[in-house]
Amino acid sequence: MARLEDIVKKYQDGARFVISAPMLRLDAEEFDTLVKVWMQDDNRGFELAEPPHRKVVDGEFFIDRITVIRVST
C-alpha cells in the first residue's frame, strides 16, 4: 500500500496534485474517514486546493478524491 507520506514527498512546495482512495488502496468510506481526520491536522504537508470529490455508495456520499497543494511542514 502506498503511504501518504511517500506520495506527498514526491512533490515540491506549491505543487497541486490529487490523492485518491485507490492510490491508498482504500474504499470510499475508509478514505472519507481518513480525509476528515487530515482536514483537522495542520501538519500533514498539504492543504485542500478545492472541495473534495464525492462518490455515491448505497445512497450515501463519500469523499473518494481530493485535490491538494503541497505546503512546507
C-alpha positions in Angstrom: 0.0 0.0 0.0 1.2 3.5 -0.9 1.8 5.6 2.2 0.5 9.1 2.2 4.0 10.5 3.2 5.6 8.8 0.2 3.0 10.3 -2.2 3.3 13.9 -0.7 7.1 13.9 -0.6 7.3 13.3 -4.4 6.0 16.9 -4.9 7.7 20.3 -4.4 6.1 23.0 -2.3 3.3 24.7 -4.2 2.6 21.7 -6.4 -1.0 20.8 -7.0 -1.9 17.1 -7.1 -4.6 14.5 -6.5 -4.8 11.9 -3.7 -7.5 9.3 -4.3 -8.9 6.3 -2.4 -7.5 3.8 -5.0 -4.0 5.3 -4.6 -4.1 4.3 -0.9 -6.0 1.1 -1.7 -8.9 2.2 0.4 -12.6 2.1 -0.4 -14.5 5.4 -0.5 -15.9 5.1 3.0 -12.4 4.5 4.6 -10.9 7.3 2.6 -13.7 9.7 3.6 -13.0 9.0 7.3 -9.3 9.5 6.7 -9.7 12.8 4.8 -11.9 14.2 7.6 -9.0 13.4 10.1 -6.5 15.0 7.7 -8.6 18.2 7.5 -8.2 18.6 11.3 -4.4 18.2 11.2 -2.4 21.3 10.3 0.9 19.4 9.8 0.2 16.9 7.1 2.3 18.5 4.3 -0.7 19.7 2.1 -3.9 21.6 2.2 -7.0 21.2 0.2 -7.0 23.1 -3.1 -10.7 22.7 -3.9 -13.7 21.0 -2.4 -13.3 17.2 -2.2 -14.9 15.0 -4.9 -17.6 12.7 -3.6 -18.9 9.4 -4.8 -22.3 7.9 -4.0 -22.2 4.5 -2.4 -25.5 2.9 -1.4 -27.2 6.3 -1.3 -24.5 8.0 0.8 -21.9 10.5 -0.3 -18.2 9.6 0.5 -15.1 11.5 -0.4 -13.1 9.4 -2.9 -10.6 12.0 -4.3 -9.1 15.3 -3.1 -7.0 17.9 -4.9 -4.3 19.3 -2.7 -1.4 21.8 -2.7 1.9 20.8 -1.2 3.0 23.1 1.7 6.0 23.2 3.9 5.7 21.4 7.2 
